[in-house]
Amino acid sequence: MFVEKIKTEGLAHLSWLIGDGTEAAVIDPRRDCAVYAEMAHRRGCRITHIFETHRNEDLVSGAPDLAAITGARVHHGPDDKLDVTYAETVREGDHFTFGGLTLCVMETPGHTDDSLSFAIYDKAFGENAVGVFTGDTLFVGDVGRTDFYPDRARNVAGDLFDSLQKICALGDQAIIYPAHGAGSVCGNNMADRDFNTIGYERQTNPMLRMNDRDAFIDTKLIEHHDQPPYFRLMEEINLEGGPRLEEPTVPPAFGPKAWQDAAGDATILDVRGVAAYLGAHLPGAIALPDDMIPAFAGWFLDPLDAILLVANDADQASCASRHLARIGFDGVKGFLTPSITGWAAMSGAFQSMPVVDVPEVARRLDEAPDDWTLLDVRGKDELAEERIDGAQHIYVGEIAEKMRELDPQRRYTVMCKSGARSTIAASMLRRQDFKQVDVFMGSMSAWKAAGYPVHS
């Protein structure tokens, strides 16, 4: 028997290849799915089954593509309101055998109505479950979010409590294999470990330690989770499967002339680091460092957008294109690797973004100029913990929608925790002709390090 993890950085998505003998299965494959067939080939196995723990909201499922590559059957959980056209429905108690390994289906609703977990048994090691693939029901350090059914909020939170009890009944020895790790938008408090035992989770996971069902429900009801607009796109795509993804995802390189011809109405994403963007960037470009694409691209982009990338090199452009494809944005037309000095020498337009430090922000707050606003773009949970008096709040993901509430004639200093998210938000403002915008570098971290007061 073997269990292999495939981790997708950025999304913090975990998928799994399992098997024994010559047969294998995949749990929750990502869209760029050739990796699973390659891993199975190295193991001397063929993939015969693909299992989905639920219909994903945060990424495009690779199940239909992987099925086309391997001929494997896809299995999904029951839901009277959903019809996942590329999958067969499995239910509680269904089981599948791969050599000496048996996989048993468990219905574990709560995060979504169709959520499944899969207990695995190895006949060479007794009758107890050796592990369980928990999807988004149970994570290491946290449990699944239950905010996708607001009209049934209390009921689905109760469903999750019951599902967790079912999983725990497998025994403390069973290893938990979740669908996400730390950094995922699917939970708030995940530990920076990708697997654990049920026994250790029972001791350390605050939500598993809650034995009172009503208290558990009340706790879930007051949680806050962001829902980027692209979640709806993922839910739609993952009913019928997205367009076949061609791998590897390498966009064409453009020279300056081809770039200018292609730009038109395209959305320009500058996927270089924050410092590079601040120093010099192309007019109208959105700052979105490649490692931040999974968290924030879905807030700003439309699936029909034509996208051009500004990148340090071809590898970075390919990485950015792959991140975008995993969340359903296939419109990357090409990339440019500009030498800004060379670009300027060819009369190419460029801009820079001014930055300010702690003393300057403190001075402005003290003088309280009538035409200036400190704009805090951190999340609501962060804001509840600590804030700077006098700052206005708009979450970075909502800046495109809510900037209409702002006066473009005012001066804005944008802050977050360190300066990265504030650079993204500032670039969005500049793109919409907010001309007096700068970035508070260091932001809240620098403010506290300098000893200035914060409030909760």
C-alpha positions as CSV (number, residue, x, y, z in Angstrom):
1,M,0.0,0.0,0.0
2,F,1.2,3.5,-0.7
3,V,-0.1,7.1,-0.2
4,E,1.5,10.0,-2.1
5,K,0.7,13.7,-1.6
6,I,0.6,16.2,-4.4
7,K,0.6,19.7,-3.0
8,T,-0.4,22.7,-5.1
9,E,1.3,25.8,-3.6
10,G,-0.6,29.0,-3.5
11,L,-4.0,27.3,-3.3
12,A,-2.6,25.1,-0.5
13,H,-4.5,22.3,-2.2
14,L,-3.7,18.7,-1.3
15,S,-4.5,15.8,-3.5
16,W,-3.5,12.2,-3.1
17,L,-2.4,9.1,-5.1
18,I,-3.1,5.8,-3.3
19,G,-2.9,2.2,-4.4
20,D,-1.5,-1.2,-3.9
21,G,-0.3,-3.7,-6.5
22,T,-1.0,-2.6,-10.0
23,E,-4.0,-0.4,-9.4
24,A,-4.2,3.1,-8.0
25,A,-6.8,5.9,-7.3
26,V,-6.6,9.7,-7.1
27,I,-8.4,11.8,-4.5
28,D,-9.3,15.4,-5.6
29,P,-7.0,15.9,-8.6
30,R,-6.1,19.4,-9.7
31,R,-6.6,20.7,-13.2
32,D,-3.0,20.2,-14.5
33,C,-3.3,16.5,-13.9
34,A,-0.6,14.8,-15.9
35,V,1.5,14.5,-12.7
36,Y,-0.8,11.8,-11.4
37,A,-0.4,9.6,-14.4
38,E,3.3,10.1,-14.3
39,M,3.5,9.1,-10.6
40,A,1.4,6.1,-11.2
41,H,3.6,5.0,-14.1
42,R,6.6,5.2,-11.9
43,R,4.8,3.0,-9.4
44,G,4.0,0.4,-12.0
45,C,0.3,1.2,-11.5
46,R,-2.6,2.3,-13.6
47,I,-5.2,4.7,-12.3
48,T,-8.6,3.0,-12.3
49,H,-10.7,5.3,-10.0
50,I,-10.9,9.0,-9.2
51,F,-12.7,10.2,-6.1
52,E,-13.9,13.7,-5.3
53,T,-14.6,14.7,-1.7
54,H,-16.9,17.5,-2.9
55,R,-17.6,20.0,-5.6
56,N,-14.7,22.4,-5.2
57,E,-15.3,26.2,-4.9
58,D,-11.7,27.3,-5.0
59,L,-10.2,25.5,-8.0
60,V,-11.0,23.7,-11.2
61,S,-11.3,19.9,-10.7
62,G,-8.9,17.8,-12.8
63,A,-11.1,14.8,-12.6
64,P,-12.7,14.9,-16.1
65,D,-9.3,15.5,-17.8
66,L,-7.6,12.8,-15.7
67,A,-10.4,10.4,-16.6
68,A,-9.9,11.1,-20.3
69,I,-6.1,10.5,-20.0
70,T,-6.4,7.3,-18.0
71,G,-9.9,5.8,-18.7
72,A,-10.6,5.9,-14.9
73,R,-14.1,6.2,-13.5
74,V,-14.9,9.3,-11.5
75,H,-16.9,9.1,-8.3
76,H,-18.7,12.0,-6.5
77,G,-21.1,12.3,-3.5
78,P,-24.9,12.5,-3.6
79,D,-26.7,15.9,-3.8
80,D,-30.3,16.2,-5.0
81,K,-29.6,19.7,-6.4
82,L,-26.4,18.9,-8.2
83,D,-25.6,16.8,-11.3
84,V,-21.9,16.4,-11.7
85,T,-22.1,15.1,-15.3
86,Y,-18.7,13.5,-15.5
87,A,-19.0,11.4,-12.3
88,E,-20.9,8.5,-10.9
89,T,-22.6,8.9,-7.6
90,V,-21.4,6.9,-4.6
91,R,-23.0,6.6,-1.2
92,E,-22.4,5.6,2.4
93,G,-20.9,2.1,2.6
94,D,-19.8,1.8,-1.0
95,H,-16.3,0.3,-1.1
96,F,-13.5,-0.2,-3.6
97,T,-10.5,-2.6,-3.5
98,F,-7.0,-2.0,-4.8
99,G,-4.8,-5.0,-4.0
100,G,-4.8,-5.3,-0.2
101,L,-6.2,-1.7,0.2
102,T,-9.9,-1.1,0.6
103,L,-11.5,2.4,0.4
104,C,-14.9,2.9,2.1
105,V,-17.2,5.8,1.3
106,M,-18.5,7.9,4.2
107,E,-21.1,10.6,3.6
108,T,-19.9,13.6,5.7
109,P,-22.0,16.7,4.8
110,G,-21.7,20.1,6.4
111,H,-19.0,21.9,4.4
112,T,-21.1,21.1,1.3
113,D,-24.1,18.8,1.0
114,D,-22.2,16.4,-1.3
115,S,-19.1,16.1,0.9
116,L,-17.6,12.7,1.3
117,S,-14.7,11.2,3.3
118,F,-12.9,8.0,2.4
119,A,-11.7,5.6,5.0
120,I,-8.9,3.3,4.0
121,Y,-8.1,-0.1,5.3
122,D,-5.1,-2.3,4.8
123,K,-5.8,-6.0,5.3
124,A,-2.2,-6.6,6.3
125,F,-2.6,-4.4,9.4
126,G,-5.8,-5.5,11.1
127,E,-9.4,-4.4,10.9
128,N,-9.2,-0.7,11.9
129,A,-8.9,2.1,9.5
130,V,-5.4,3.2,8.8
131,G,-6.4,6.6,7.4
132,V,-9.2,8.8,6.1
133,F,-9.3,11.3,3.3
134,T,-11.4,14.1,4.8
135,G,-11.7,16.6,2.0
136,D,-12.8,20.0,3.4
137,T,-14.6,18.4,6.4
138,L,-11.6,18.1,8.7
139,F,-8.3,19.8,8.4
140,V,-5.2,19.7,10.6
141,G,-6.0,22.3,13.3
142,D,-9.4,23.3,11.9
143,V,-12.7,22.1,10.4
144,G,-14.5,23.0,7.2
145,R,-16.3,26.3,6.7
146,T,-20.1,26.1,6.6
147,D,-21.1,29.4,5.1
148,F,-22.2,28.3,1.6
149,Y,-25.8,27.8,2.6
150,P,-26.8,30.9,4.5
151,D,-30.5,30.0,4.4
152,R,-29.7,26.8,6.3
153,A,-26.7,28.0,8.3
154,R,-27.7,26.3,11.6
155,N,-28.6,23.0,10.0
156,V,-25.4,22.6,7.9
157,A,-23.2,23.5,10.9
158,G,-25.0,20.8,12.8
159,D,-24.4,18.4,9.9
160,L,-20.7,19.2,10.1
161,F,-20.6,18.4,13.8
162,D,-22.3,15.0,13.2
163,S,-19.9,14.3,10.3
164,L,-16.9,15.0,12.5
165,Q,-18.2,12.5,15.1
166,K,-18.4,9.9,12.4
167,I,-14.8,10.5,11.3
168,C,-13.6,10.4,14.9
169,A,-15.3,7.1,15.4
170,L,-12.8,5.5,13.0
171,G,-10.3,5.6,15.9
172,D,-7.4,7.6,17.2
173,Q,-4.9,5.6,15.1
174,A,-6.3,6.7,11.7
175,I,-4.2,9.3,9.8
176,I,-6.1,12.3,8.5
177,Y,-5.4,13.3,4.9
178,P,-7.2,16.6,4.2
179,A,-7.8,18.5,0.9
180,H,-6.1,21.7,2.1
181,G,-3.3,22.9,4.3
182,A,-2.3,26.2,5.9
183,G,-2.9,29.2,3.6
184,S,-6.1,27.9,2.1
185,V,-9.2,30.1,2.0
186,C,-11.2,27.1,3.1
187,G,-10.3,27.5,6.8
188,N,-8.9,30.1,9.2
189,N,-6.7,28.2,11.6
190,M,-5.0,25.3,9.8
191,A,-1.7,24.1,11.1
192,D,1.3,24.1,8.9
193,R,1.3,20.3,8.6
194,D,-0.4,18.3,5.9
195,F,-1.5,15.2,7.8
196,N,-2.1,14.2,11.4
197,T,-3.8,11.4,13.4
198,I,-7.4,11.6,14.6
199,G,-6.1,11.0,18.2
200,Y,-3.8,14.1,18.1
201,E,-6.5,16.2,16.5
202,R,-8.9,15.3,19.2
203,Q,-6.4,16.6,21.7
204,T,-5.3,19.8,19.9
205,N,-8.0,20.9,17.4
206,P,-10.2,23.4,19.2
207,M,-13.3,22.5,17.2
208,L,-12.9,18.8,17.7
209,R,-12.6,19.4,21.5
210,M,-16.1,20.9,21.5
211,N,-18.5,18.2,22.7
212,D,-21.6,20.4,22.9
213,R,-23.3,20.3,19.5
214,D,-25.2,23.6,20.1
215,A,-22.0,25.4,21.2
216,F,-20.2,24.1,18.1
217,I,-23.0,25.4,15.9
218,D,-23.0,28.8,17.6
219,T,-19.2,29.1,17.0
220,K,-19.5,28.3,13.3
221,L,-22.3,30.8,12.8
222,I,-20.1,33.7,13.9
223,E,-17.1,32.8,11.8
224,H,-16.2,35.1,8.9
225,H,-14.9,33.8,5.6
226,D,-14.4,35.7,2.4
227,Q,-16.1,34.4,-0.8
228,P,-14.3,35.6,-3.9
229,P,-16.6,36.1,-6.9
230,Y,-14.7,33.3,-8.8
231,F,-16.1,30.7,-6.4
232,R,-19.4,30.8,-8.3
233,L,-17.4,30.2,-11.5
234,M,-15.7,27.2,-10.0
235,E,-19.0,25.7,-8.9
236,E,-20.4,26.0,-12.4
237,I,-17.3,24.6,-14.1
238,N,-17.1,21.7,-11.7
239,L,-20.5,20.4,-12.6
240,E,-19.6,19.7,-16.2
241,G,-15.8,20.0,-16.3
242,G,-13.7,22.9,-17.7
243,P,-12.1,23.0,-21.1
244,R,-9.2,20.6,-21.6
245,L,-6.0,22.2,-20.3
246,E,-3.0,22.0,-22.5
247,E,0.2,21.3,-20.6
248,P,2.6,22.8,-20.0
249,T,1.0,26.2,-19.6
250,V,3.7,28.3,-21.3
251,P,2.4,31.6,-22.8
252,P,4.2,33.1,-25.8
253,A,6.9,35.8,-25.2
254,F,6.1,39.2,-26.8
255,G,8.5,41.9,-27.9
256,P,7.6,45.6,-27.4
257,K,5.9,45.9,-30.8
258,A,3.8,42.7,-30.4
259,W,3.0,43.7,-26.9
260,Q,1.7,47.1,-27.9
261,D,-0.4,45.5,-30.7
262,A,-1.9,43.0,-28.2
263,A,-2.5,45.3,-25.3
264,G,-5.7,47.0,-26.5
265,D,-8.4,46.1,-23.9
266,A,-6.3,43.4,-22.3
267,T,-5.9,43.2,-18.5
268,I,-2.2,43.6,-17.7
269,L,-1.0,41.7,-14.6
270,D,2.5,42.5,-13.3
271,V,3.5,39.3,-11.6
272,R,6.9,40.4,-10.6
273,G,7.7,41.2,-6.9
274,V,6.3,44.2,-5.1
275,A,9.6,46.1,-5.1
276,A,9.9,45.7,-8.9
277,Y,6.4,47.0,-9.4
278,L,6.9,50.0,-7.1
279,G,10.1,51.0,-8.8
280,A,8.7,51.0,-12.4
281,H,5.8,49.4,-14.1
282,L,3.7,49.8,-17.2
283,P,0.7,52.1,-17.0
284,G,-2.5,50.4,-16.1
285,A,-0.8,47.2,-14.9
286,I,-2.3,45.5,-11.8
287,A,0.4,44.5,-9.3
288,L,-0.2,40.8,-8.5
289,P,3.0,38.9,-7.6
290,D,2.8,35.3,-8.9
291,D,2.6,33.7,-5.5
292,M,-0.4,35.9,-4.6
293,I,-2.4,35.0,-7.7
294,P,-4.3,32.1,-6.1
295,A,-5.5,34.3,-3.3
296,F,-6.5,37.5,-5.2
297,A,-6.8,37.0,-8.9
298,G,-10.4,35.7,-8.5
299,W,-11.4,39.0,-7.0
300,F,-10.4,41.1,-9.9
301,L,-10.6,39.1,-13.1
302,D,-13.4,38.1,-15.4
303,P,-13.1,34.6,-17.0
304,L,-13.5,36.2,-20.4
305,D,-10.6,38.7,-19.9
306,A,-7.7,38.7,-22.3
307,I,-4.6,38.7,-20.0
308,L,-1.1,39.9,-20.6
309,L,1.7,39.2,-18.1
310,V,4.7,41.3,-17.1
311,A,7.2,38.9,-15.7
312,N,10.8,38.6,-14.7
313,D,11.3,35.6,-17.1
314,A,9.6,32.8,-18.9
315,D,9.6,30.5,-15.8
316,Q,7.7,33.1,-13.8
317,A,5.2,33.8,-16.6
318,S,4.6,30.0,-16.9
319,C,4.1,29.7,-13.2
320,A,1.6,32.7,-13.2
321,S,-0.3,31.2,-16.2
322,R,-0.5,27.8,-14.3
323,H,-1.9,29.5,-11.2
324,L,-4.5,31.3,-13.3
325,A,-5.5,28.2,-15.1
326,R,-6.1,26.3,-11.9
327,I,-8.8,28.8,-10.9
328,G,-10.4,29.0,-14.3
329,F,-8.7,31.9,-16.0
330,D,-7.5,30.7,-19.4
331,G,-7.1,34.1,-21.2
332,V,-3.3,34.6,-20.9
333,K,-2.2,35.7,-24.4
334,G,1.5,36.3,-23.7
335,F,4.1,37.9,-21.6
336,L,6.7,40.6,-21.6
337,T,10.0,40.7,-19.7
338,P,10.8,44.3,-19.8
339,S,14.0,46.0,-19.1
340,I,12.4,49.3,-17.9
341,T,15.5,51.3,-19.0
342,G,15.3,49.7,-22.4
343,W,11.6,50.2,-22.5
344,A,11.9,53.9,-21.7
345,A,14.7,54.3,-24.3
346,M,12.2,53.1,-26.9
347,S,9.7,55.8,-25.7
348,G,7.7,53.2,-23.8
349,A,5.5,54.7,-21.1
350,F,6.1,53.7,-17.5
351,Q,5.2,54.8,-14.0
352,S,6.3,54.3,-10.4
353,M,4.4,54.1,-7.2
354,P,5.5,56.4,-4.3
355,V,6.0,54.9,-0.9
356,V,5.9,56.4,2.6
357,D,7.3,55.2,5.9
358,V,6.1,55.2,9.6
359,P,7.1,58.8,10.5
360,E,5.4,60.2,7.4
361,V,2.1,58.3,8.2
362,A,2.3,59.4,11.8
363,R,2.8,63.0,10.7
364,R,-0.2,63.0,8.4
365,L,-2.4,61.4,11.0
366,D,-1.3,64.1,13.5
367,E,-1.9,66.9,11.1
368,A,-5.1,65.3,9.9
369,P,-5.2,66.9,6.4
370,D,-8.7,67.3,5.0
371,D,-7.8,65.8,1.6
372,W,-6.0,62.6,2.9
373,T,-7.2,59.1,3.9
374,L,-5.2,56.2,5.3
375,L,-6.9,53.2,3.6
376,D,-6.5,49.8,5.4
377,V,-7.1,46.9,3.1
378,R,-6.5,44.0,5.5
379,G,-9.2,41.4,6.3
380,K,-12.0,41.9,8.8
381,D,-10.5,39.4,11.3
382,E,-7.2,41.3,11.2
383,L,-9.0,44.6,11.7
384,A,-10.9,43.3,14.7
385,E,-7.6,42.4,16.4
386,E,-5.8,45.7,15.8
387,R,-6.2,48.9,13.8
388,I,-4.9,52.4,13.5
389,D,-7.3,55.1,14.6
390,G,-8.4,57.3,11.7
391,A,-8.0,54.7,9.0
392,Q,-10.8,53.8,6.6
393,H,-11.2,50.1,5.8
394,I,-11.9,48.3,2.5
395,Y,-10.7,44.7,2.1
396,V,-8.2,44.4,-0.8
397,G,-10.4,41.8,-2.5
398,E,-13.3,44.3,-2.6
399,I,-11.4,47.3,-3.7
400,A,-12.5,47.0,-7.4
401,E,-16.2,46.9,-6.3
402,K,-16.0,49.5,-3.5
403,M,-13.7,52.1,-4.9
404,R,-16.8,53.9,-6.2
405,E,-17.3,54.9,-2.6
406,L,-14.0,56.8,-2.7
407,D,-13.3,60.3,-4.0
408,P,-10.7,60.1,-6.8
409,Q,-9.6,63.7,-6.0
410,R,-8.4,62.7,-2.5
411,R,-5.0,61.5,-1.5
412,Y,-4.8,57.9,-0.3
413,T,-2.1,56.0,1.5
414,V,-2.8,52.3,1.3
415,M,-1.8,50.0,4.2
416,C,-2.0,46.3,5.0
417,K,0.2,44.2,7.3
418,S,3.5,44.5,5.4
419,G,2.9,46.4,2.1
420,A,2.2,43.6,-0.4
421,R,-1.6,43.6,-0.4
422,S,-1.6,47.4,-0.2
423,T,0.5,47.5,-3.4
424,I,-2.2,45.4,-5.1
425,A,-4.9,47.7,-3.9
426,A,-3.0,50.8,-4.8
427,S,-2.4,49.5,-8.3
428,M,-6.1,49.0,-8.7
429,L,-6.8,52.6,-7.7
430,R,-4.1,53.9,-10.0
431,R,-5.6,51.9,-12.8
432,Q,-8.9,53.8,-12.3
433,D,-7.2,57.2,-12.4
434,F,-6.8,57.8,-8.7
435,K,-3.7,59.9,-9.2
436,Q,-2.7,60.7,-5.6
437,V,-2.0,57.2,-4.2
438,D,1.0,55.9,-2.3
439,V,1.8,52.8,-0.3
440,F,2.7,52.5,3.4
441,M,5.7,50.2,3.3
442,G,5.9,48.0,6.3
443,S,2.3,48.9,7.1
444,M,1.0,47.5,10.4
445,S,4.1,45.5,11.2
446,A,6.3,48.6,10.9
447,W,3.8,50.7,12.8
448,K,3.9,48.4,15.8
449,A,7.6,47.9,15.6
450,A,8.1,51.6,15.9
451,G,6.0,51.6,19.1
452,Y,3.0,53.5,17.8
453,P,-0.4,52.6,19.4
454,V,-3.0,50.2,17.9
455,H,-6.5,49.7,19.0
456,S,-9.0,46.8,18.9
